[in-house]
Amino acid sequence: MTEILCAGMAVADFVFRVPDMPSRAEKYRAHSLETVVGGQAANAAIAIARLGARAVLVTRLGEDAIADSVRSALEAEGVECRIRRRGRSAVSAAMIDAAGERQIVNFPGEALAGEPGALDGIVPAAVLVDVHWPEAALAGLALARSAGVPGIVDAEKPAPGAVLEAATHVAFSRSGLSAFTGIGDKESALAAAADRLDAWICVTDGAAGVSHMSGDSVKTIPAFPVRAVDTLGAGDVWHGAFALRLAEGADETTAVRFANAAAALKCAGAGGGRAAPDRDAVETLLEDDE
């Protein structure tokens, strides 16, 4: 079974569904509330497990009941957890409106572990890291380099330069790309990032698809149209699916298209990363699109 190492954030997400996105300082009423696992690395690991691979998650949580809940939920999804526990766990409040769009307020945790510890016994076919735990990201990418496998960064802002420079593949969010380059125009920012980094570069942009450098030009692989119920965790699922296909030996275009399908199916279901699809669903969508 293909093994993928994910390193970075795991949080408890309190997901409030509201008719309209809060915009003023007043009381709002939610018509539902769920508590789910969140965080880029954690959601990606869940997606990878759902898609039929072995996901090993290196993350940090607090010494509290939230950590116990997050670990139990991850293990129930088949994710192998290597957790450093110290301080207070990260928590997010996510508002989901009737259009499926989300607004997030995150408490990143307090006095969490600094070093990830040894990565003994992990033999990954790819490594996926986020930017929220740089020490773990650098350790994971070093393992990828030594093993000669893809080392992928899910690059939100702020993305430490040392982490990006250690990667073979960098998938920016739109805001992450702008923050890294200081350029608002997507195509110009991609070109600038490609000049600075020795890696394959792309930017995920929701319904606008995924744009990447191809030689000196920018190409866009379109998103799959979907009626969005919940976009929470869609980018995380995308990164997990992308890492999996690279681990299986696919080229970047094939991996992006697979990831686009996985993210679209996730958006059609509620529950954050818990709505990540299985392999059959993704393959069926890809076949139907041909």
Secondary structure, DSSP 4 states (H G I P E B T S, - for coil): --EEEEEE--EEEEEEE-SS---SSS----SEEEEEEESHHHHHHHHHHHTTSEEEEEEEE-SSHHHHHHHHHHHHTT-EEEEEE-SB--EEEEEE-TTS-EEEEEE--BS--S-----TT---SEEEEESS-HHHHHHHHHHHHHHT--EEEEE-SS--HHHHHT-SEEEEEHHHHHHHHS--SHHHHHHHHHHH-SSEEEEE-GGG-EEEEETTEEEEEPPPP---S--TTHHHHHHHHHHHHHHTT--HHHHHHHHHHHHHHHHTSSSGGGG---HHHHHHHHHHH-
